[in-house]
Amino acid sequence: MVSGERLLAEYWSAPASYRTVIAKHQQDSGIWKFYMNKFSADIARYKEKGSHGKDLWLNPAVWAIACYRFGNWLHTANPFLLVRIPLKVVYFFAHMFSELVMEMCLDPLATIGGGLYISHIGGVHINPQAIIGSNCDIAHRVTIGASALGRQGAPVIGNGVYIGTGATLVGKIKVGNGAKIAANTLVITNVPDGTTVMGVPGRIIMRPPKAAPSPVLSATEKE
């Protein structure tokens, strides 16, 4: 059995080009694991909501998420040319199927955290500049994009956000953690944490309950 010291000696005595290949492979493996962990979190959300077996793996929404994760990995990891070319061909056809047949346009340059749950396919469009946190729920006919007239910037969405059917979020806005966007709502301004927004344009109709004062602190203040 080869010792660790000998392996290290062989590694550092190898040509620099070979060491670069090894380092690139290790980097790609780490990035691949990172994205597989995100997809595993996506699948876990579906299982939490009762999807298992055929109901899970034959769900077109899961296919769309898998296609996005694969494309996002390709753009981030940028693997070796001989590997990248055939994978990009595969991704091209998968993306075309997702966009043209399922009407799911999840741009591979968008940043989406793990635990994404899309309830139904159809009409979901996510801008390449969009940033979406972990454990978010997105219904169908949702647009997350840039403002009109060529203005730059796309929404930054926190963790645990729910976006209802037909909602549109546009522009350089921030949606706080745990916020809820009602169906058919147009969001063009910032949304605080935990609030519920409804209407065109969206207005806050519900705020998170205020935390009850601690009895210990109240007693201390009285003293």
VOBA-1610 file (N, C-alpha, C; in pm, whole numbers, padded with zeros to 5 digits, always signed):
BEGIN
Met+00085-00120+00000Met+00000+00000+00000Met+00088+00125+00000Val+00054+00222-00087Val+00136+00341-00101Val+00107+00437+00014Ser+00212+00488+00074Ser+00195+00578+00188Ser+00152+00716+00141Gly+00095+00792+00235Gly+00053+00928+00203Gly+00171+01016+00166Glu+00285+00998+00236Glu+00403+01078+00206Glu+00451+01057+00064Arg+00446+00928+00018Arg+00492+00898-00119Arg+00398+00960-00223Leu+00268+00955-00196Leu+00173+01016-00288Leu+00195+01166-00300Leu+00220+01231-00186Leu+00247+01374-00189Leu+00375+01405-00266Ala+00478+01322-00243Ala+00605+01343-00314Ala+00586+01329-00464Glu+00509+01227-00507Glu+00484+01208-00650Glu+00404+01323-00708Tyr+00308+01372-00628Tyr+00224+01483-00675Tyr+00307+01607-00702Trp+00395+01644-00604Trp+00473+01767-00620Trp+00587+01751-00719Ser+00629+01628-00747Ser+00735+01607-00846Ser+00678+01600-00988Ala+00545+01590-01001Ala+00481+01582-01132Ala+00486+01719-01200Pro+00471+01720-01333Pro+00469+01849-01404Pro+00357+01939-01353Ala+00378+02070-01366Ala+00279+02165-01318Ala+00145+02147-01388Ser+00148+02112-01519Ser+00023+02093-01593Ser-00058+01978-01535Tyr+00010+01873-01491Tyr-00060+01759-01431Tyr-00122+01800-01298Arg-00048+01878-01218Arg-00102+01923-01089Arg-00224+02012-01111Thr-00220+02093-01218Thr-00335+02178-01251Thr-00458+02095-01282Val-00437+01985-01357Val-00549+01895-01391Val-00609+01836-01264Ile-00523+01790-01173Ile-00571+01731-01048Ile-00649+01833-00966Ala-00593+01954-00953Ala-00660+02058-00876Ala-00795+02094-00937Lys-00800+02101-01071Lys-00926+02132-01140Lys-01029+02023-01115His-00984+01897-01119His-01076+01785-01094His-01132+01791-00952Gln-01046+01821-00855Gln-01092+01832-00717Gln-01190+01946-00699Gln-01162+02059-00767Gln-01252+02175-00758Gln-01388+02140-00819Asp-01388+02076-00937Asp-01513+02039-01003Asp-01593+01942-00919Ser-01523+01847-00854Ser-01591+01750-00769Ser-01660+01819-00652Gly-01590+01920-00593Gly-01649+01993-00482Gly-01772+02071-00524Ile-01764+02136-00641Ile-01878+02211-00691Ile-01994+02119-00723Trp-01963+02002-00783Trp-02068+01905-00815Trp-02140+01859-00689Lys-02063+01830-00584Lys-02125+01788-00457Lys-02213+01900-00401Phe-02165+02025-00414Phe-02241+02140-00364Phe-02378+02147-00432Tyr-02381+02131-00563Tyr-02507+02139-00635Tyr-02593+02016-00615Met-02531+01900-00598Met-02609+01780-00567Met-02675+01792-00431Asn-02606+01858-00336Asn-02667+01882-00205Asn-02790+01972-00218Lys-02781+02072-00306Lys-02897+02160-00329Lys-03012+02081-00390Phe-02983+01996-00487Phe-03090+01919-00551Phe-03149+01818-00452Ser-03066+01762-00366Ser-03116+01672-00261Ser-03212+01746-00169Ala-03180+01874-00138Ala-03269+01955-00056Ala-03401+01981-00129Asp-03394+02002-00261Asp-03516+02019-00341Asp-03604+01895-00330Ile-03543+01779-00349Ile-03618+01653-00344Ile-03677+01632-00205Ala-03603+01668-00102Ala-03653+01653+00036Ala-03779+01736+00057Arg-03787+01856-00003Arg-03908+01938+00009Arg-04029+01869-00052Tyr-04008+01808-00168Tyr-04118+01736-00234Tyr-04163+01617-00150Lys-04066+01549-00090Lys-04103+01435-00006Lys-04179+01480+00118Glu-04140+01594+00173Glu-04213+01650+00289Glu-04359+01677+00256Lys-04385+01713+00130Lys-04520+01746+00088Lys-04596+01625+00033Gly-04537+01505+00049Gly-04608+01383+00016Gly-04578+01320-00117Ser-04480+01371-00191Ser-04444+01311-00321Ser-04338+01204-00301His-04366+01085-00349His-04271+00974-00339His-04280+00888-00465Gly-04174+00812-00490Gly-04175+00716-00599Gly-04206+00780-00734Lys-04298+00721-00808Lys-04333+00770-00941Lys-04389+00912-00937Asp-04469+00941-00834Asp-04526+01076-00824Asp-04416+01182-00814Leu-04304+01144-00756Leu-04192+01238-00741Leu-04112+01248-00870Trp-04063+01134-00920Trp-03969+01136-01030Trp-04034+01157-01166Leu-04166+01142-01175Leu-04236+01172-01299Leu-04303+01310-01294Asn-04269+01388-01193Asn-04323+01522-01179Asn-04243+01618-01269Pro-04307+01680-01370Pro-04233+01770-01460Pro-04166+01887-01388Ala-04223+01931-01275Ala-04160+02040-01201Ala-04023+01997-01148Val-04011+01872-01107Val-03881+01819-01061Val-03784+01813-01178Trp-03832+01775-01296Trp-03745+01775-01415Trp-03691+01916-01442Ala-03779+02016-01431Ala-03738+02153-01457Ala-03631+02198-01358Ile-03648+02163-01232Ile-03549+02200-01130Ile-03417+02128-01157Ala-03425+01999-01192Ala-03303+01922-01223Ala-03230+01984-01342Cys-03305+02027-01442Cys-03244+02091-01560Cys-03174+02220-01518Tyr-03238+02299-01432Tyr-03174+02423-01385Tyr-03047+02393-01307Arg-03053+02297-01214Arg-02935+02265-01133Arg-02819+02220-01222Phe-02849+02140-01323Phe-02747+02090-01414Phe-02684+02207-01492Gly-02769+02294-01546Gly-02719+02408-01621Gly-02641+02505-01535Asn-02688+02527-01413Asn-02618+02616-01320Asn-02481+02561-01284Trp-02472+02429-01267Trp-02343+02367-01240Trp-02249+02383-01360Leu-02302+02363-01481Leu-02219+02376-01601Leu-02159+02517-01612His-02240+02619-01584His-02192+02756-01595His-02097+02792-01482Thr-02114+02730-01367Thr-02029+02764-01252Thr-01898+02686-01253Ala-01908+02555-01271Ala-01789+02469-01265Ala-01702+02485-01389Asn-01767+02508-01507Asn-01694+02521-01633Asn-01593+02407-01651Pro-01641+02282-01662Pro-01551+02167-01670Pro-01466+02169-01797Phe-01374+02072-01808Phe-01284+02066-01922Phe-01359+02062-02054Leu-01296+02113-02158Leu-01360+02129-02288Leu-01420+01998-02340Leu-01343+01890-02331Leu-01392+01762-02384Leu-01514+01711-02309Val-01526+01751-02183Val-01643+01713-02104Val-01754+01815-02122Arg-01714+01943-02129Arg-01812+02052-02133Arg-01896+02051-02260Ile-01834+02024-02375Ile-01907+02031-02502Ile-02024+01933-02507Pro-02002+01801-02484Pro-02118+01710-02489Pro-02222+01739-02381Leu-02177+01783-02263Leu-02273+01816-02157Leu-02357+01938-02194Lys-02295+02036-02261Lys-02370+02154-02302Lys-02472+02119-02411Val-02438+02022-02496Val-02534+01977-02597Val-02654+01913-02529Val-02627+01827-02431Val-02735+01763-02355Val-02821+01868-02285Tyr-02753+01966-02222Tyr-02827+02070-02150Tyr-02910+02155-02246Phe-02856+02184-02364Phe-02929+02266-02461Phe-03065+02204-02493Phe-03066+02074-02523Phe-03192+02009-02558Phe-03284+01998-02437Ala-03226+01972-02318Ala-03307+01966-02197Ala-03370+02101-02167His-03292+02208-02184His-03343+02343-02157His-03452+02380-02258Met-03432+02345-02385Met-03533+02375-02488Met-03663+02301-02458Phe-03652+02175-02415Phe-03772+02099-02378Phe-03842+02164-02260Ser-03762+02205-02160Ser-03818+02268-02041Ser-03889+02398-02076Glu-03828+02478-02164Glu-03884+02610-02195Glu-04000+02601-02294Leu-03986+02521-02399Leu-04087+02519-02505Leu-04205+02429-02473Val-04178+02317-02409Val-04285+02220-02381Val-04348+02246-02245Met-04266+02266-02143Met-04318+02282-02007Met-04337+02428-01967Glu-04290+02522-02053Glu-04298+02666-02022Glu-04231+02699-01890Met-04114+02643-01870Met-04036+02667-01749Met-03901+02725-01789Cys-03882+02854-01762Cys-03757+02921-01797Cys-03684+02961-01670Leu-03607+02868-01616Leu-03524+02896-01499Leu-03382+02918-01550Asp-03345+03043-01564Asp-03216+03074-01626Asp-03103+03013-01545Pro-03008+02947-01611Pro-02898+02881-01537Pro-02806+02978-01464Leu-02811+03107-01499Leu-02727+03205-01430Leu-02792+03259-01304Ala-02920+03231-01284Ala-02987+03273-01161Ala-02930+03197-01042Thr-02935+03258-00924Thr-02886+03195-00802Thr-03006+03153-00718Ile-03021+03022-00697Ile-03137+02970-00624Ile-03087+02873-00516Gly-03126+02898-00392Gly-03085+02811-00282Gly-03153+02675-00287Gly-03105+02586-00204Gly-03162+02452-00198Gly-03301+02451-00138Gly-03374+02343-00162Gly-03509+02330-00107Gly-03614+02402-00189Leu-03588+02425-00317Leu-03686+02491-00404Leu-03804+02397-00428Tyr-03925+02451-00417Tyr-04046+02374-00444Tyr-04133+02450-00543Ile-04156+02390-00659Ile-04244+02447-00760Ile-04366+02355-00769Ser-04482+02407-00740Ser-04600+02323-00727Ser-04647+02268-00861His-04647+02350-00966His-04694+02307-01097His-04606+02371-01205Ile-04597+02305-01319Ile-04522+02364-01430Ile-04610+02463-01504Gly-04543+02547-01585Gly-04615+02638-01671Gly-04595+02783-01634Gly-04532+02857-01725Gly-04524+03001-01710Gly-04434+03053-01602Val-04334+02976-01559Val-04240+03025-01458Val-04117+03081-01528His-04086+03207-01503His-03973+03274-01566His-03888+03340-01458Ile-03761+03301-01452Ile-03669+03355-01352Ile-03551+03418-01422Asn-03529+03545-01397Asn-03426+03625-01460Asn-03286+03576-01419Pro-03187+03588-01510Pro-03051+03545-01475Pro-02988+03621-01359Gln-03036+03744-01331Gln-02980+03823-01221Gln-03051+03797-01088Ala-03158+03720-01091Ala-03236+03697-00970Ala-03158+03614-00869Ile-03184+03643-00741Ile-03126+03565-00631Ile-03241+03520-00542Ile-03250+03389-00522Ile-03360+03332-00444Ile-03299+03247-00332Gly-03349+03265-00212Gly-03295+03193-00096Gly-03338+03047-00090Ser-03318+02988+00026Ser-03348+02845+00045Ser-03494+02825+00085Asn-03545+02704+00052Asn-03678+02659+00095Asn-03790+02754+00053Cys-03784+02798-00071Cys-03889+02885-00125Cys-03991+02804-00204Asp-04115+02851-00205Asp-04224+02790-00281Asp-04265+02884-00394Ile-04268+02832-00516Ile-04308+02912-00631Ile-04420+02839-00703Ala-04533+02906-00722Ala-04645+02849-00795Ala-04625+02873-00946His-04722+02831-01028His-04709+02849-01172His-04748+02992-01212Arg-04712+03028-01337Arg-04736+03160-01392Arg-04670+03272-01310Val-04550+03245-01262Val-04476+03343-01181Val-04360+03399-01264Thr-04344+03531-01257Thr-04232+03597-01324Thr-04147+03670-01220Ile-04018+03640-01221Ile-03922+03709-01134Ile-03817+03768-01227Gly-03830+03899-01255Gly-03745+03955-01359Gly-03707+04099-01339Ala-03651+04156-01446Ala-03603+04293-01444Ala-03717+04389-01478Ser-03696+04516-01447Ser-03794+04619-01480Ser-03795+04645-01630Ala-03896+04718-01673Ala-03906+04755-01814Ala-03807+04867-01846Leu-03802+04904-01972Leu-03718+05015-02019Leu-03570+04991-01998Gly-03530+04864-01989Gly-03389+04830-01982Gly-03320+04858-01852Arg-03396+04890-01746Arg-03333+04916-01618Arg-03277+04787-01559Gln-03156+04795-01507Gln-03087+04677-01456Gln-03135+04639-01316Gly-03113+04514-01282Gly-03145+04467-01148Gly-03266+04376-01146Ala-03259+04275-01062Ala-03367+04178-01047Ala-03388+04152-00898Pro-03500+04094-00860Pro-03530+04074-00718Pro-03428+03987-00645Val-03408+04021-00519Val-03333+03937-00425Val-03435+03887-00323Ile-03456+03757-00321Ile-03562+03696-00240Ile-03500+03615-00127Gly-03552+03634-00007Gly-03496+03567+00110Gly-03536+03421+00121Asn-03514+03365+00240Asn-03544+03224+00265Asn-03690+03205+00304Gly-03744+03088+00267Gly-03878+03052+00311Gly-03988+03141+00258Val-03971+03195+00139Val-04070+03285+00079Val-04169+03205-00004Tyr-04296+03242+00004Tyr-04400+03180-00079Tyr-04445+03281-00184Ile-04449+03237-00311Ile-04492+03323-00421Ile-04609+03254-00491Gly-04726+03316-00485Gly-04848+03255-00535Gly-04864+03262-00686Thr-04966+03192-00736Thr-04994+03182-00879Thr-05011+03319-00943Gly-04944+03337-01057Gly-04961+03459-01135Gly-04892+03582-01079Ala-04812+03567-00975Ala-04743+03683-00916Ala-04628+03727-01006Thr-04600+03857-01002Thr-04489+03915-01078Thr-04404+04000-00986Leu-04276+03970-00980Leu-04181+04046-00899Leu-04077+04102-00993Val-04066+04235-01001Val-03974+04294-01097Val-03891+04405-01033Gly-03772+04422-01090Gly-03686+04531-01048Gly-03591+04494-00937Lys-03509+04592-00900Lys-03407+04573-00797Lys-03471+04590-00660Ile-03544+04487-00617Ile-03616+04491-00490Ile-03569+04376-00402Lys-03603+04386-00273Lys-03570+04281-00179Lys-03699+04229-00114Val-03710+04097-00109Val-03823+04032-00044Val-03768+03959+00078Gly-03815+03996+00195Gly-03759+03944+00320Gly-03792+03798+00346Asn-03721+03741+00441Asn-03742+03601+00480Asn-03886+03577+00527Gly-03941+03465+00484Gly-04074+03425+00530Gly-04189+03507+00476Ala-04163+03594+00378Ala-04271+03675+00321Ala-04362+03588+00235Lys-04486+03634+00216Lys-04584+03564+00133Lys-04637+03661+00029Ile-04629+03620-00097Ile-04679+03701-00207Ile-04807+03634-00258Ala-04921+03703-00245Ala-05049+03645-00283Ala-05058+03629-00435Ala-05153+03548-00480Ala-05173+03524-00622Ala-05202+03654-00697Asn-05148+03661-00820Asn-05174+03774-00911Asn-05129+03910-00855Thr-05029+03908-00768Thr-04977+04032-00709Thr-04860+04084-00791Leu-04853+04215-00807Leu-04739+04280-00872Leu-04654+04345-00765Val-04531+04297-00751Val-04441+04348-00647Val-04331+04431-00713Ile-04327+04560-00679Ile-04227+04650-00737Ile-04151+04727-00630Thr-04182+04698-00501Thr-04110+04762-00390Thr-04065+04656-00291Asn-03979+04694-00198Asn-03928+04600-00099Asn-04040+04544-00013Val-04022+04418+00028Val-04119+04350+00114Val-04047+04309+00243Pro-04091+04357+00359Pro-04023+04322+00486Pro-04040+04174+00521Asp-03957+04129+00613Asp-03964+03990+00661Asp-04103+03957+00714Gly-04151+03838+00679Gly-04271+03784+00741Gly-04402+03848+00703Thr-04401+03943+00610Thr-04525+04011+00575Thr-04595+03940+00459Thr-04725+03967+00444Thr-04804+03916+00333Thr-04843+04033+00244Val-04819+04018+00114Val-04843+04126+00019Val-04948+04082-00081Met-05039+04173-00117Met-05145+04141-00213Met-05180+04266-00293Gly-05222+04245-00417Gly-05274+04355-00498Gly-05184+04398-00610Val-05235+04494-00689Val-05161+04552-00801Val-05165+04704-00787Pro-05056+04770-00750Pro-04931+04708-00704Pro-04948+04646-00566Gly-04856+04562-00527Gly-04866+04490-00401Gly-04860+04581-00279Arg-04952+04555-00185Arg-04953+04628-00059Arg-04952+04528+00056Ile-04891+04569+00166Ile-04885+04481+00283Ile-05024+04472+00346Ile-05076+04350+00357Ile-05207+04331+00419Ile-05196+04259+00553Met-05079+04206+00582Met-05060+04137+00709Met-04914+04143+00749Arg-04891+04171+00876Arg-04756+04174+00930Arg-04739+04062+01032Pro-04615+04019+01055Pro-04595+03914+01155Pro-04632+03962+01294Pro-04688+03876+01377Pro-04725+03919+01513Pro-04602+03961+01592Lys-04621+04065+01672Lys-04510+04112+01755Lys-04486+04014+01868Ala-04359+03994+01899Ala-04323+03901+02007Ala-04371+03955+02140Ala-04429+03865+02219Ala-04478+03906+02352Ala-04359+03938+02441Pro-04368+04043+02523Pro-04256+04078+02613Pro-04229+03967+02713Ser-04104+03947+02741Ser-04065+03844+02837Ser-04107+03884+02978Pro-04171+03792+03054Pro-04209+03823+03192Pro-04091+03862+03279Val-03977+03800+03253Val-03857+03829+03332Val-03813+03972+03308Leu-03813+04014+03176Leu-03771+04151+03146Leu-03869+04251+03202Ser-03999+04220+03195Ser-04101+04311+03247Ser-04083+04332+03397Ala-04058+04224+03471Ala-04038+04232+03615Ala-03914+04314+03648Thr-03808+04296+03565Thr-03685+04369+03587Thr-03704+04520+03565Glu-03784+04554+03462Glu-03808+04695+03433Glu-03886+04761+03545Lys-03982+04687+03607Lys-04062+04742+03715Lys-03978+04770+03837Glu-03880+04684+03859Glu-03791+04704+03974Glu-03705+04828+03954
//
